[in-house]
Amino acid sequence: MIRRAIAAIWRLVTAPFRFIARPFLRIRQALTAEPEDTPATEAFARTLANPSLLLEHLEALRGHLLRTLAALVVTTAVSFAIAARILDFLAAPVGGIGVLRSIEVTESVSAFMRVSLLSGFVLAFPYILLELFLFVAPGLKRRERILVLTTIPAAFVLFIAGIVFAYYVMLPVALPFLMHFMGITTVPRPANYVRFVTGLLFWIGVSFQFPLIVFALASLGILKAKLLIDGWRVAIIVIAVAAAAITPTTDPVNMGLLMAPMIGLYFISILLAMLAERGRKRRAEAEESQA
């Protein structure tokens, strides 16, 4: 009786962790199974004829979303313990957390929660990518699955690299300009300052994913390097518009600080797309020679 009670309590306590760990146990199965080689039109017609197939995909999507949400809850809960230190780190460019001045009762709490959510998202980012991979894996071939899976660590590294760039390069230039514009000294508020900094860090981190996305799409044969080369002028205009939307100011200094790495990432993406196409061509030739 006591053993059963202990076993039941153990299953209850470890249930969230087993729920989150389930995708890791399915990675091997995802890498070894081969999907059906069915044309998209035939698969669509089959789904219309048998709507239960669509329900199966929706049920699988629900499971992935629930596990992602559970992972975010766990990482955000962990972030609560270090959120104050993270907030002090984010406030270091303006002199530390003691410089911030709150004028509303709940302002400090909202800043604390926002920092916890962002840090929780950063910690859960690799797991979120893993859940996305497991959702799309059934429709990919084995080589494509390996390619997508290996990009997950690279995506996390690039995301962190974008955050580091924004914190150590952009903030030291943007903050003095903003806080002393026209000779008016600004006293930062916790909610406004944290919203500004976390938004900037997040979107710069996202923008650093572009080369990896291009490489993956080119490896899958969806995107061509020639398309990127022919559209470089349009890309620069789009980058300028994106830089104006992401940066806190529209002055040329801050926009240039963001545009320069984004343009560099674009041309790096072209090189990666060329490498991916070359590798894809070699694999196709090898398969033809073996056939």
N, C-alpha and C positions, 0 to 999 in steps of 0.2 A: 504493500500500500504506500509506504513512504517513498520507495523507489519510483513508483508511478507518479506520485505527486511531484517529486523532484524533476522527473523527466518531462512532465507537462509544463512545469514552470520554466525549465530550460528551453523548451520549444517555443514557449510564449515570448521569452526574453530575446531569443536569437532569431525570431521570425523576421523582424525588419532587416537584419543583416543577411539572412539567407535569401530574402526577397531581392535585395540589392545585388548579392553575389551571384545570383542565377545567371546573368548574362555572361559572366566570366567562364562559367561551366559550359556554356553553349558555343564558345568561340571555336573549339576544336571541331565540333559538328558543323559549324558554319563554313569552316575552311575546307572540309573534306567533301561535303555534299555538292552535287552538280545540279543546277537548275534544268528544267525542261527547256529544250530549244524550240520554243513556240513563238511564231510571229506575233507582234503586238496586236494586229487586227484580229487574229484568231483568238488570242487571249481575251480581248475585249468582248468579242462575240460570245465566248464561253461564259464570261461573267454576266452578260445580259441574260443568257439562257438559264443560268443558275445563280441567282442573287446570293445564295448562301456562301459562295466563294468570296464575295465582297465583304460579307459579315465576318468571315474568318480574318480577313486583313484588318478590318476595323477592330476586331477583338484583339489581334496582335498589337495594333497601334495603341490601344487602351493600356495594355500591359506595359509597353515601353514608356508611355507617358506617366503611368503610376510609379514605375520604378525610378524614372527621372525625378519626379516630384519627391519621392521618398529620399533619394540621394541629396536633393537640394535642402530638404528639411534637416537631414543629419549634418551636412556641411555647414549650414547656417547656424545650427545649434552649437557646433564646435566653434564657429566664428564669434559667437557671443563672448567666449572666454578671452579672446584677444582683440575684440573690436576697439576697445579703448586705446590699446597700443597702436593699432592700425590707424585710428583717427589721429593720434598724435604724430604718427609718421607722415600722414597726408598733410597735416597742418604745419609740418616743419618748414616748408618754403616761406611761410608768413610769420614764423617765430614760435610755432608750437601750439598745442591745444589751448594754452592759457591766454593766447591773444584773441581767440574767438569770443564774441560777445552775443549772448542770446537775449532777445527782447520778447520772446513768447514762452509760455510755460512748457509746451511740448516740443519746442524746437530742438533741444539737445537730444531728446528721445528719438525724434525722427532722424536726426543725423546719425545717431548710434545704429538705428535699424537699417538705414541705407548702407552704411559701411558693412554691417553684418551680412546683408543680402549680397552685396557685390563680392565680398571676400568668399562667401559661401558659393557663389556662382563660379568664381575662379577655381576653387578647390574641386568643384563638381564638374568642371568643364571637360576633362578627359572622359569621365563616365558618361556625360551627356553625348559626346561624340561616339562612344562605344554603343550606346543604345540606338543611336541613329544608324550606325553601321549594321547592327543586328536586324534592324527593320528592313533595310534595303538589300541585305545580303542574299536572301532567297532569289532575287532577280538577277544576281551577278554571277559570272563565271568564277571558277576557283582563283585564277590569276588576278582577276579584277578585285576579288575579295581581299586577297593578300595585299594588293596595292592600296586599297582604301584603308585597311587595318593599319598598315605601316605609317599612314599619314597622320594618325591620331597623336602620337607623341610629337611629331613635327608641328602639328597645329597648336598644341599646348605651348611648345617652346616659342613659336611665333607670336602667340597671344601675349605671353609674358614679355617677350621682346618689345612688343608695341607698348605695353604698359610702362616698361622701363624707359623707353624712348620719350614717352609723353611726360613722365615724371621728372627725368633728369635733364631733358633738353628743352621741352616746350614750356613747362611751368615756370622755370627760372626766368624766361624771357617774357611770358605773357602776364604773369602776376604783377611785376613792378609797373608795367605799362598800364594795367587796369586799375591798380590800387592808387596810382598817383597821377591819373590822367587830368590834365589841366591844372595841376598843382593841388588837387583836392585829395586829401588823405582819406582812404576808405578803411573803416573798421569792419572786418569780415564777420558775418553771422554764421553760426554752425550749419544751419540748413542750406543756406544759399551757397556757402563755400563748398560743402561736401557734395551738393548736387552738381556744381560746376566741375569739380575735380574728378569725381567718379564718372560723370558723363564723358569727360574728355578722355580719361584713361580707357574706358570701355570701348569707345568708338575707334580710338587709335589701335587698340588691340585687335578689334575686328578687321580693320583695314589691312593689317599685316597678314591676314589669312589669304589675301588675293593670289600671291604666287603659288601657294599650295593648291588652291582651288583650280587654278589654270593648269597646273601640272597634272592633277588628277583627271580633269576633263580631257586634256590632250592625250593622256595615256589610255583613256577609254575610247578615244577616237571621236569625241563629241566636239572638240574645239581644235582649230588649226592655227598654227603660228602665223601663217600668212594673213589671216583675218586680223590678228593683233597688230601686225606690222602695217597693214593698209589703213587701220583705224587709229593710228597713234595720235593724229591731230585731234580727232574727236575725243580720244581718251584724255588728253591733256585738258580739254575744256571741261569734261566731266569731273576730272580730278580737282580743277579749280573751283567748280561749283560745290563739290563735296567738301573741300577744304574750307570754303566760306561758311558752309552749314555746320561743320564740326567745330572749328575754332571759335573761341569766345569773342574774338574781334575780327574785323575785316581789314585790319591794317596789313600792309604788304609784308611786314616782318614775320608776324605769326602765321600768315597764310603761306609764306615762303618756307617756313620751318616745316610745315606739314606737307606742302606740295613736293618739296625736294625728295623726301624718302618715298612718297607715293609714286612719283614719276620713276624713281629708281626701281621700286618694286615692280612697276609695270614692265620696264625693259628686262628686268630679271625674269619676269614671267614669260616673256617672249623666248628667252634662252632656254628656260625650263620646258616650254612647249616644244621647242625644236628637239631637245634631248628626248622628250617623251615620244615624239613622232619617230625619231630615229630608232629608239628602242622597240617601238611597236612594229616598225617595218622589218627590223631584224628578226623579231619573233615570228612574224608572218612568213618570212623567207625560210626560216628554220622549219616551220610546220609544213610548208610546201615541199621542202626537200625530204622530209621524213615520210610524207604521204606517198 
